[in-house]
Amino acid sequence: MTNKLTHRIARLLPAGALALTALTASAQEIARLYAPQAPAGSSYLRVVNPSKKTVKVEFGGKQDTLDPKRKPVSDYRVVDAAVDVAIKADGRLLERIHVKPDSFNTVVLNGTDQALLINDATDGRNDLKAELRFYNLARDCNAALAIQDGATIFERVAYGDHRKRTINPVQARLLGRCDNTASAALALPPLKSGDHASLFLFGDAGNPRLIGQIDATEAFSGSR
């Protein structure tokens, strides 16, 4: 009797596991559907640390540690565009940032109280392709982004400027260039349709450094 009962339970386990998996997936979909939505007129902001030292930043009610060796760029975070955004770097309050409603923005720390604000245009979105953004944050550099041993993707990008374009999701090794110098090759993060990736050129004209990441936006927590 015990063996028969054991066999019956064993036969039921896979179906039970499948049902549990389905319930978990359904719960995750419901959680995403009913997750708190950012209020109308909100904006999205991230902070970049192009220096070689770790900087602790605070904005939008949360803290980040921007480590140049691990993650020098925060994810986008919801902020209230109705008021100027307060950002602290290593406890020092920077000059407040004004952002437009319903916009995406990148703020670059530069060691002064006046951080550099870059508006990340969102026109021309195509979810069937991936999007690549290139930011030149290398001092005294007339920048370019190119495929290693291949074509140039962007050229003549001034300091503090950025370019973007849609691409087919591909894998490639990229170089950041400043006239006669180039960064080490960087493998483009694996992309799929609808992904957005950012490439940042740090350093200066004599020693450019290229880093990259897939863009992400933090879930809205109900406060900003």
C-alpha positions in Angstrom: 0.0 0.0 0.0 2.8 2.3 0.9 4.6 1.7 -2.4 1.4 2.4 -4.4 0.8 5.6 -2.5 4.5 6.7 -3.1 4.2 6.0 -6.8 0.9 8.0 -7.0 2.6 11.0 -5.2 5.6 10.8 -7.6 3.3 10.9 -10.6 1.5 13.9 -9.2 4.6 16.0 -8.4 5.5 17.1 -12.0 2.0 18.4 -12.6 2.0 20.2 -9.2 5.4 21.7 -10.0 4.1 23.0 -13.3 1.0 24.4 -11.6 3.2 26.2 -9.1 5.4 27.6 -11.8 2.3 28.9 -13.7 1.0 30.5 -10.5 4.3 32.2 -9.8 4.5 33.5 -13.4 1.0 34.8 -13.2 1.7 36.5 -9.9 4.8 38.2 -11.4 2.7 39.5 -14.3 0.0 40.8 -11.9 2.7 42.5 -9.8 4.1 44.2 -12.9 0.6 45.2 -14.0 -0.3 46.8 -10.7 3.1 48.1 -9.7 3.0 51.8 -8.7 3.1 54.0 -11.7 5.0 57.2 -11.8 2.7 60.3 -11.5 2.1 62.3 -14.7 4.8 64.9 -15.3 7.5 62.8 -13.7 10.9 62.5 -15.3 13.7 60.0 -15.3 17.3 60.8 -14.3 20.6 58.9 -13.9 24.0 60.0 -12.6 27.4 59.3 -14.2 30.7 59.3 -12.3 33.5 59.6 -15.0 36.3 60.0 -12.4 38.6 57.2 -11.2 37.4 57.3 -7.6 34.2 56.0 -6.0 31.5 58.6 -5.4 28.4 58.1 -3.2 25.4 59.9 -4.7 22.0 60.6 -3.4 18.9 61.7 -5.4 15.3 60.8 -5.8 15.2 59.5 -2.2 17.8 56.8 -2.7 21.6 56.4 -2.5 24.0 54.8 -5.0 27.7 54.0 -4.9 29.2 54.8 -8.3 32.3 52.7 -8.5 34.5 53.3 -11.6 35.6 49.6 -11.6 32.1 48.1 -11.3 29.2 50.4 -12.0 30.0 54.1 -12.6 26.5 54.9 -13.9 23.2 54.6 -11.9 20.0 53.3 -13.4 17.4 55.8 -14.4 15.2 56.9 -11.4 11.9 58.7 -11.2 12.1 62.3 -10.1 9.6 65.1 -9.8 9.9 67.5 -12.7 7.8 70.1 -10.9 10.7 71.0 -8.6 14.4 71.2 -9.3 16.2 68.0 -8.5 18.6 67.8 -5.6 21.7 65.6 -6.0 24.3 65.0 -3.3 27.8 63.7 -4.2 29.8 62.4 -1.2 27.4 64.4 1.0 27.9 67.7 -0.8 24.7 69.2 -2.2 25.2 70.2 -5.9 23.4 73.0 -7.7 19.9 71.9 -8.3 19.0 70.4 -11.7 16.0 71.5 -13.7 14.5 68.8 -15.9 11.5 68.8 -18.3 8.4 66.7 -17.5 8.3 63.2 -19.2 12.0 63.3 -20.2 15.0 61.1 -19.7 18.2 62.8 -18.4 21.8 62.0 -17.7 23.7 64.0 -15.1 27.5 63.9 -15.3 29.5 64.6 -12.1 32.6 66.8 -12.9 34.0 67.6 -9.5 32.3 71.0 -9.2 28.9 72.0 -7.8 27.5 72.4 -11.3 27.0 69.0 -12.8 26.6 68.6 -16.6 23.0 67.9 -17.7 22.4 65.9 -20.9 18.8 65.4 -22.2 18.4 61.9 -23.6 16.1 62.4 -26.6 13.6 59.6 -27.0 12.4 60.3 -30.5 12.6 57.6 -33.2 12.1 54.7 -30.9 11.8 51.3 -32.6 11.2 48.3 -30.3 12.0 45.9 -33.2 15.6 47.0 -33.0 18.1 47.9 -30.2 19.3 51.5 -29.5 22.8 52.5 -29.0 23.8 55.8 -27.3 27.4 57.2 -27.2 28.5 59.9 -24.8 31.8 61.7 -25.0 32.9 62.6 -21.5 36.7 62.5 -22.3 38.3 65.9 -21.9 39.9 67.7 -24.9 38.7 64.8 -27.1 37.0 65.0 -30.5 35.4 61.6 -30.1 34.4 58.7 -32.4 33.0 55.3 -31.8 34.0 52.5 -34.1 33.8 48.7 -34.5 37.2 47.1 -33.9 38.7 46.6 -37.3 35.5 47.9 -38.9 33.3 50.8 -39.6 32.9 54.0 -37.7 29.5 54.3 -35.9 29.7 57.9 -34.7 32.3 60.6 -35.4 33.2 64.1 -34.4 31.3 64.0 -31.1 32.2 67.0 -28.9 32.8 66.8 -25.2 29.5 66.7 -23.3 27.6 65.7 -26.4 26.0 62.4 -27.3 24.6 60.6 -30.3 22.2 57.7 -30.8 21.0 55.3 -33.4 18.9 52.2 -33.8 20.8 49.0 -34.7 20.0 45.3 -35.2 20.8 43.3 -32.1 24.4 42.2 -32.8 27.5 41.4 -30.9 30.6 43.4 -31.6 33.8 44.8 -30.1 33.9 48.6 -30.0 36.6 51.3 -29.7 36.3 54.8 -28.5 38.7 57.2 -30.3 40.2 60.6 -29.7 42.0 61.7 -32.9 45.2 59.6 -32.7 44.5 57.6 -29.6 42.0 54.8 -28.9 40.5 53.0 -25.9 40.8 49.3 -25.2 38.3 47.3 -27.1 35.0 46.8 -25.3 32.5 44.0 -26.1 29.0 45.4 -26.7 26.7 43.9 -24.1 24.4 41.2 -25.6 21.3 43.0 -26.9 17.8 42.0 -27.9 15.0 43.9 -29.7 13.9 46.8 -27.6 17.1 47.1 -25.5 18.9 50.3 -25.0 22.7 50.4 -24.5 24.9 53.3 -23.5 28.6 53.7 -24.2 30.5 56.3 -22.2 34.0 57.6 -23.2 35.9 58.7 -20.1 39.4 60.0 -19.4 41.0 62.5 -21.8 42.4 62.8 -25.3 45.6 61.0 -24.4 44.0 58.1 -22.4 40.3 57.5 -23.4 38.4 54.7 -21.5 35.2 53.2 -23.0 32.6 51.6 -20.7 29.2 50.4 -21.6 26.0 49.0 -20.1 22.4 48.1 -20.9 20.1 50.9 -19.7 17.6 50.1 -17.0 14.9 52.1 -15.1 14.2 51.5 -11.5 10.7 50.5 -10.6 8.7 53.4 -9.1 8.4 52.9 -5.3 5.6 55.4 -4.7 8.0 58.2 -3.6 10.5 60.4 -5.5 
